[in-house]
C-alpha cells in the first residue's frame, strides 16, 4: 500500500527538522518527502493539517504479561494500548512466566506479535536461566531467535562474579546487557524511598545508595570487560552524577528513566496511594529534578514507559503489600509533552528521548523521518487534551497515578510499516 500524509508539521528529532511537509510511504518505507511526496500517486492520503507527524515512539520497557500472566494483561490488549499511544516499537523485559530464557519462547512471542500486526516487538532475553542468577543462558542462541539484549529485568544478580562472567560472555559476542542497578541486600524488603515520607508512613525504605553502589560495581566491570551496558530506570540524583562521569570517561554505557520519575516524587505517595508504588521507588524532589535535568542535558539517553499492568486485586492492597508498577504505554507521549512544556523544550528536544535515542540503543533504523527509513510514524495533536480515565485506556491494566488527569496530546493515527494500525478521534 502507498500512503501519503500531507499538510503536516514534520518533527524529526534525528535531524532536528521542525517544518511543514509531506511524507510518502511505499512498501513499508519512507519513499519521498515534501514536494516529491505531494506529487506522487498514493492509494490513500491522510490530511494532517494542524497535526504533528513524528517518528513512531520507541519504548525500551513495556511488560506485555505474556506468556504466563494473562490475567494481568494480554499481548493483544497491550499491543492495542501501544499503538493507541503512538508507540510503534517496544522492547519487552524477560520477566515473563516462564522467563524468556529459551529460543522457543522468544520465537512464540515474536510470532504472536507479528500475527497481531500492531507495534514492532523486540524481546530482551534473560541473562541467567529462570532469572535465578545461577547459570548463564545461551545468549548466542537467544540472539539468533531475535533477542536484542540481555537482562535480569528487576531481579539483580547477587553474585558479582556471575555478573562479571555474564559481561565477559556478552562482550565476546558484542551483545548489550541491560541492568537495573539495585544492590540486592540494601533493597531487600523495601517499598519506598528511604526518606522523610517513608519514615512518617512507617514504610520500609530503599536508600538511594542501593542504586549508586550497584552502579559503581557495574561501571568497574564495564571498565574490565568493555561490554556495552544500558542502565535501566535510574532514580537518584547521585546515580545521574555517576553516569555523567562515566560518559565523560568514555565508557560504553547508556541509561534510561521511567517517565513517572520525571513528574512524581515521594511526596506523591500521600497517604499510602498504592498507584504510586513503583519499582524503583519514587524518590526525593531533588532526585526527580536531577533526573529531569539529566534527560535535558543528554546524560540520560532515553525515557521509557516502564509499562507494568497490574490487576485490580493486586493494587487494592495496603501500600506495602500492593504490587509495584503502573500502566503507561498510552501515557508516554502525553507525559513527555507535559515534561517538555514544563522544561520549555522544543518538540524536537522533547521527542528525541522517545524516538531516535532509543532507536540507537536498540540498533534499529526506526525513529527518524528520512528516505529509506521504516514507515513508522505517529500523527498527533499536541494541543488537544486527553483525560486519563479507565474507560479511555486500551491497556488491560488501569493502574496509573494519573487517573483523572487531563494531559496534552491526542494521537490521531499510528502507522507501522506504512499501514495505519490505529486511528483516534
Phi and psi in degrees as a GROMACS rama.xvg file:
@    title "Ramachandran Plot"
@    xaxis  label "Phi"
@    yaxis  label "Psi"
@TYPE xy
-104.037  122.526  UNK-2
-119.729  132.598  UNK-3
-120.706  135.754  UNK-4
-116.472  125.892  UNK-5
-122.945  160.67  UNK-6
61.454  30.4761  UNK-7
-93.9446  158.376  UNK-8
-94.6476  105.461  UNK-9
-84.7911  124.423  UNK-10
-116.138  117.049  UNK-11
-126.174  95.202  UNK-12
-58.8191  -28.8884  UNK-13
-63.3005  -36.6159  UNK-14
-105.761  -10.7278  UNK-15
84.1431  9.82114  UNK-16
-72.1301  135.375  UNK-17
-146.942  90.4917  UNK-18
-158.871  160.419  UNK-19
-65.577  147.361  UNK-20
179.068  178.705  UNK-21
-129.153  156.545  UNK-22
-133.799  136.54  UNK-23
-116.611  127.512  UNK-24
-115.407  125.881  UNK-25
-136.15  132.147  UNK-26
53.7747  39.4003  UNK-27
83.1882  -2.51949  UNK-28
-130.08  157.375  UNK-29
-69.4014  120.518  UNK-30
-104.983  -25.0078  UNK-31
-159.801  157.314  UNK-32
-131.248  152.982  UNK-33
57.3197  -125.769  UNK-34
-59.3382  -40.9487  UNK-35
-63.7783  -37.4661  UNK-36
-68.3783  -40.7876  UNK-37
-67.2729  -33.5185  UNK-38
-79.9592  -18.1782  UNK-39
-78.0654  157.452  UNK-40
-84.1751  146.618  UNK-41
-144.227  149.198  UNK-42
-73.5935  -28.0742  UNK-43
-143.935  141.489  UNK-44
-123.961  130.014  UNK-45
-104.581  126.053  UNK-46
-91.2616  112.427  UNK-47
-104.187  32.4341  UNK-48
-58.9436  130.003  UNK-49
77.7637  4.4505  UNK-50
-114.169  159.099  UNK-51
-97.4119  134.888  UNK-52
-113.649  121.111  UNK-53
-134.403  165.626  UNK-54
-58.0775  143.178  UNK-55
-56.2602  144.757  UNK-56
-69.4826  148.682  UNK-57
-122.777  120.335  UNK-58
-110.296  123.539  UNK-59
-86.9641  -2.46963  UNK-60
-154.123  98.0148  UNK-61
-137.693  112.449  UNK-62
-81.8627  124.649  UNK-63
-102.069  -7.0225  UNK-64
68.8137  7.42602  UNK-65
-119.21  140.063  UNK-66
-82.9848  158.779  UNK-67
103.355  -23.3104  UNK-68
-129.184  46.2288  UNK-69
-65.0807  -17.3936  UNK-70
-70.617  -18.2276  UNK-71
-89.835  -38.2325  UNK-72
-172.792  162.57  UNK-73
-120.91  161.537  UNK-74
-58.8969  -39.204  UNK-75
-64.826  -47.3956  UNK-76
-65.1104  -38.306  UNK-77
-79.3803  -29.5038  UNK-78
-68.7042  -35.4615  UNK-79
-64.5171  -40.1992  UNK-80
-63.454  -39.6775  UNK-81
-59.6736  -53.2885  UNK-82
-70.4183  -28.8409  UNK-83
-64.7525  -27.2055  UNK-84
-94.0807  6.01408  UNK-85
81.9735  11.061  UNK-86
-87.4371  119.43  UNK-87
-105.506  -14.5835  UNK-88
-142.225  139.533  UNK-89
-147.731  148.359  UNK-90
-104.628  135.742  UNK-91
-110.937  130.931  UNK-92
-64.7036  163.844  UNK-93
-86.2011  4.02685  UNK-94
-85.5987  52.7753  UNK-95
-86.7037  -172.389  UNK-96
-132.196  100.026  UNK-97
-76.6022  163.4  UNK-98
-63.2512  160.138  UNK-99
-79.7501  73.5793  UNK-100
-117.047  4.77341  UNK-101
-132.483  142.256  UNK-102
-56.2013  -35.5126  UNK-103
-62.0735  -39.3212  UNK-104
-66.1125  -40.8783  UNK-105
-65.4132  -44.575  UNK-106
-58.8573  -44.4617  UNK-107
-61.9738  -44.0996  UNK-108
-63.9507  -43.1086  UNK-109
-67.3026  -38.3931  UNK-110
-64.4304  -42.1106  UNK-111
-61.743  -41.9086  UNK-112
-66.239  -41.9239  UNK-113
-63.4944  -37.4556  UNK-114
-65.6906  -31.279  UNK-115
-74.7213  -24.181  UNK-116
53.7049  50.6341  UNK-117
-115.895  -115.571  UNK-118
-78.9957  159.687  UNK-119
-77.287  136.692  UNK-120
-112.338  130.147  UNK-121
-122.769  99.9115  UNK-122
-71.2503  143.13  UNK-123
-103.975  122.351  UNK-124
-79.7623  156.647  UNK-125
-69.2759  138.181  UNK-126
-76.3361  -37.1742  UNK-127
-125.89  156.17  UNK-128
-60.2966  128.353  UNK-129
57.7982  14.8257  UNK-130
58.7081  26.488  UNK-131
-90.0242  -7.43089  UNK-132
75.4512  17.9681  UNK-133
-110.559  -34.7128  UNK-134
-135.662  132.95  UNK-135
-69.8965  145.277  UNK-136
-76.8204  167.541  UNK-137
-82.0396  82.1216  UNK-138
-60.0042  -37.3461  UNK-139
-62.1038  -42.3688  UNK-140
-67.8142  -39.2809  UNK-141
-65.3961  -37.7695  UNK-142
-64.1399  -39.5264  UNK-143
-63.7397  -29.9619  UNK-144
-83.4755  -6.3026  UNK-145
123.172  2.86791  UNK-146
-71.6539  135.151  UNK-147
-95.7584  -14.7082  UNK-148
-166.788  -178.965  UNK-149
-135.477  141.876  UNK-150
-154.264  162.135  UNK-151
-102.934  10.3812  UNK-152
55.2771  -128.701  UNK-153
-95.5056  14.1438  UNK-154
-105.416  102.044  UNK-155
-70.7713  148.728  UNK-156
-76.7775  121.737  UNK-157
-79.8036  -26.2379  UNK-158
-92.8376  106.804  UNK-159
-64.3991  -33.5105  UNK-160
-64.7887  -37.8514  UNK-161
-63.6408  -40.0038  UNK-162
-64.0158  -40.9369  UNK-163
-58.8636  -48.1674  UNK-164
-63.3138  -38.5535  UNK-165
-63.0641  -41.8961  UNK-166
-68.592  -35.9261  UNK-167
-62.8017  -46.3457  UNK-168
-61.0534  -52.1429  UNK-169
-60.6414  -42.2112  UNK-170
-63.5735  -33.2653  UNK-171
-67.1475  -23.5833  UNK-172
-102.662  -3.8978  UNK-173
78.6836  19.2193  UNK-174
-81.8461  154.126  UNK-175
-97.6738  142.411  UNK-176
-114.232  129.891  UNK-177
-106.976  122.834  UNK-178
-127.816  133.409  UNK-179
-87.1769  110.626  UNK-180
-74.2845  110.197  UNK-181
-155.765  114.095  UNK-182
-66.8728  119.114  UNK-183
-63.1729  -37.4039  UNK-184
-75.1846  -36.6482  UNK-185
-73.5243  -25.2379  UNK-186
-87.0469  -17.0623  UNK-187
-58.4499  125.128  UNK-188
81.738  -7.16227  UNK-189
-80.3191  149.966  UNK-190
-131.056  -8.08102  UNK-191
-148.683  167.369  UNK-192
-62.4931  135.647  UNK-193
-75.8036  81.7312  UNK-194
-146.715  -162.292  UNK-195
-61.8579  -40.6512  UNK-196
-66.2516  -46.1088  UNK-197
-61.354  -39.7374  UNK-198
-62.7484  -44.7955  UNK-199
-64.836  -37.6387  UNK-200
-86.0392  -7.70368  UNK-201
72.3379  30.5905  UNK-202
-97.503  138.68  UNK-203
-64.2284  132.485  UNK-204
-102.392  159.329  UNK-205
-118.114  112.772  UNK-206
-70.4869  152.464  UNK-207
-65.4784  -24.7746  UNK-208
-73.3729  -8.79887  UNK-209
-64.0177  -31.8215  UNK-210
-78.4198  -45.8963  UNK-211
-70.8015  -33.9378  UNK-212
-62.3226  -43.22  UNK-213
-65.2032  -41.104  UNK-214
-61.7642  -42.8105  UNK-215
-58.9177  -42.7007  UNK-216
-63.7909  -46.301  UNK-217
-61.1394  -43.1504  UNK-218
-65.3319  -36.8943  UNK-219
-63.0058  -39.891  UNK-220
-71.0723  -31.928  UNK-221
-65.2559  -41.5189  UNK-222
-60.5748  -37.1352  UNK-223
-76.2001  -32.1685  UNK-224
-109.602  -24.9442  UNK-225
74.0039  10.0804  UNK-226
-74.64  140.74  UNK-227
-70.7897  126.788  UNK-228
-127.082  134.695  UNK-229
-110.366  120.963  UNK-230
-88.1821  123.451  UNK-231
-98.928  134.105  UNK-232
56.9765  61.3835  UNK-233
-59.6726  149.728  UNK-234
-137.982  -2.63152  UNK-235
-129.436  153.291  UNK-236
-59.7102  -44.2927  UNK-237
-66.0431  -34.1445  UNK-238
-64.402  -41.0284  UNK-239
-61.6172  -41.3217  UNK-240
-63.7146  -39.6315  UNK-241
-65.1425  -42.3543  UNK-242
-66.7442  -39.4051  UNK-243
-60.0919  -42.9081  UNK-244
-67.4472  -38.674  UNK-245
-63.9767  -38.8  UNK-246
-68.2967  -38.9522  UNK-247
-62.2072  -32.4672  UNK-248
-72.1763  -18.7498  UNK-249
92.6686  14.2474  UNK-250
-70.227  147.049  UNK-251
-79.2638  67.3955  UNK-252
-123.562  149.861  UNK-253
-138.914  172.879  UNK-254
-158.917  166.196  UNK-255
-139.233  172.832  UNK-256
-138.857  145.767  UNK-257
-73.169  141.502  UNK-258
-62.1447  -29.9724  UNK-259
-61.602  -33.9671  UNK-260
-73.8329  -8.52422  UNK-261
-84.5306  -14.2516  UNK-262
-119.201  -29.7696  UNK-263
-114.232  159.511  UNK-264
-145.744  -175.321  UNK-265
-59.3249  -28.5433  UNK-266
-60.9644  -29.19  UNK-267
-72.517  -7.8972  UNK-268
-63.2917  -23.694  UNK-269
53.8706  -126.909  UNK-270
-105.667  75.0554  UNK-271
65.4503  45.7265  UNK-272
-75.8199  105.689  UNK-273
-66.6575  -18.4003  UNK-274
-64.0908  -21.2093  UNK-275
-97.3525  11.9543  UNK-276
-80.9797  101.362  UNK-277
-124.501  163.863  UNK-278
-134.592  108.379  UNK-279
-69.8066  163.135  UNK-280
-72.7233  157.825  UNK-281
-67.6688  129.423  UNK-282
-104.553  -159.855  UNK-283
-71.4058  164.943  UNK-284
-59.5738  -38.2735  UNK-285
-65.4199  -31.5544  UNK-286
-68.1  -45.982  UNK-287
-57.4859  -44.717  UNK-288
-66.4722  -37.0306  UNK-289
-67.9092  -37.2982  UNK-290
-63.8607  -43.6444  UNK-291
-61.3507  -43.4448  UNK-292
-67.2237  -34.095  UNK-293
-63.9203  -37.5192  UNK-294
-66.9374  -42.6151  UNK-295
-64.0228  -38.2388  UNK-296
-93.6189  1.48854  UNK-297
88.8972  -1.55889  UNK-298
-60.8072  -45.0125  UNK-299
-90.7914  118.437  UNK-300
-70.7927  -44.2448  UNK-301
-135.542  157.379  UNK-302
-116.949  131.941  UNK-303
-121.042  165.055  UNK-304
-77.9532  -28.1884  UNK-305
49.3803  43.2597  UNK-306
-59.8123  120.424  UNK-307
-140.023  83.393  UNK-308
-65.9421  134.425  UNK-309
-127.085  141.185  UNK-310
-71.9598  154.917  UNK-311
-58.1234  -40.5503  UNK-312
-60.5499  -36.4168  UNK-313
-74.7998  -23.0851  UNK-314
-88.7634  -31.7434  UNK-315
-83.6255  62.4755  UNK-316
-134.583  163.522  UNK-317
-53.8825  147.753  UNK-318
-48.6147  -48.3686  UNK-319
-67.6439  -21.0848  UNK-320
-101.087  -12.4031  UNK-321
-69.2017  149.029  UNK-322
-70.8164  136.526  UNK-323
-75.7161  152.605  UNK-324
125.095  162.186  UNK-325
-149.466  147.563  UNK-326
-76.3811  138.718  UNK-327
-154.702  -1.44143  UNK-328
-56.4202  -40.3033  UNK-329
-84.2956  -6.43811  UNK-330
-104.032  -8.04615  UNK-331
-59.3278  -50.5761  UNK-332
-65.2779  -51.4984  UNK-333
-58.024  -40.38  UNK-334
-70.6674  -32.6655  UNK-335
-70.9321  -37.9767  UNK-336
-64.2159  -38.3393  UNK-337
-65.3784  -43.1834  UNK-338
-60.7548  -45.1391  UNK-339
-60.8717  -38.6151  UNK-340
-67.4313  -41.2614  UNK-341
-65.7625  -36.0501  UNK-342
-90.0949  -0.846284  UNK-343
56.7541  46.7256  UNK-344
-97.9305  148.222  UNK-345
-69.824  165.136  UNK-346
-63.283  -35.311  UNK-347
-59.0248  -47.6854  UNK-348
-69.5375  -34.6517  UNK-349
-69.5893  -37.5705  UNK-350
-87.9085  -17.1278  UNK-351
-57.0911  -43.6998  UNK-352
-69.5363  -8.09305  UNK-353
-121.698  17.1948  UNK-354
-138.768  -87.1586  UNK-355
-69.456  -32.4625  UNK-356
-66.6227  -50.94  UNK-357
-64.9831  -28.1309  UNK-358
-61.2188  -39.5766  UNK-359
-64.8851  -40.7142  UNK-360
-64.2252  -41.8029  UNK-361
-75.4777  -22.1244  UNK-362
75.5259  36.6204  UNK-363
-115.342  165.135  UNK-364
-87.3945  -9.97628  UNK-365
-69.0006  179.004  UNK-366
87.174  17.6748  UNK-367
-152.026  156.345  UNK-368
-113.348  96.5174  UNK-369
-153.694  157.967  UNK-370
-62.5318  129.701  UNK-371
96.8968  -16.1446  UNK-372
-74.9333  155.571  UNK-373
-56.7686  144.109  UNK-374
-82.2865  60.5891  UNK-375
-109.163  108.914  UNK-376
-136.763  157.787  UNK-377
-124.314  136.928  UNK-378
-112.009  121.701  UNK-379
-146.085  157.486  UNK-380
-101.555  108.577  UNK-381
-69.4489  -16.1887  UNK-382
-96.1509  -23.6325  UNK-383
-71.3866  126.663  UNK-384
-80.1031  154.11  UNK-385
-127.026  124.965  UNK-386
-91.1606  126.63  UNK-387
-85.6921  102.365  UNK-388
-124.612  157.159  UNK-389
-55.6209  -38.9777  UNK-390
-68.7786  -26.6085  UNK-391
-79.7414  -16.4753  UNK-392
-88.9779  129.778  UNK-393
-76.4043  -28.7309  UNK-394
-60.1678  145.592  UNK-395
-67.9142  -26.2734  UNK-396
-86.9719  126.477  UNK-397
-107.383  13.8156  UNK-398
-87.1617  112.355  UNK-399
-155.171  142.401  UNK-400
-66.2899  -11.5545  UNK-401
-102.093  15.4003  UNK-402
-58.9067  131.451  UNK-403
91.3609  -13.0415  UNK-404
-75.9435  150.223  UNK-405
-105.909  114.672  UNK-406
-115.719  152.823  UNK-407
-76.1396  149.921  UNK-408
99.1325  122.604  UNK-409
-131.107  124.073  UNK-410
-74.7575  123.641  UNK-411
-93.6153  -33.6276  UNK-412
-158.114  145.17  UNK-413
-124.75  130.926  UNK-414
-123.321  127.239  UNK-415
-124.326  121.97  UNK-416
53.2642  38.8352  UNK-417
80.9004  1.50226  UNK-418
-107.072  131.303  UNK-419
-76.2027  108.729  UNK-420
-100.871  -9.65609  UNK-421
-153.952  135.939  UNK-422
-129.481  123.374  UNK-423
-96.2369  -172.982  UNK-424
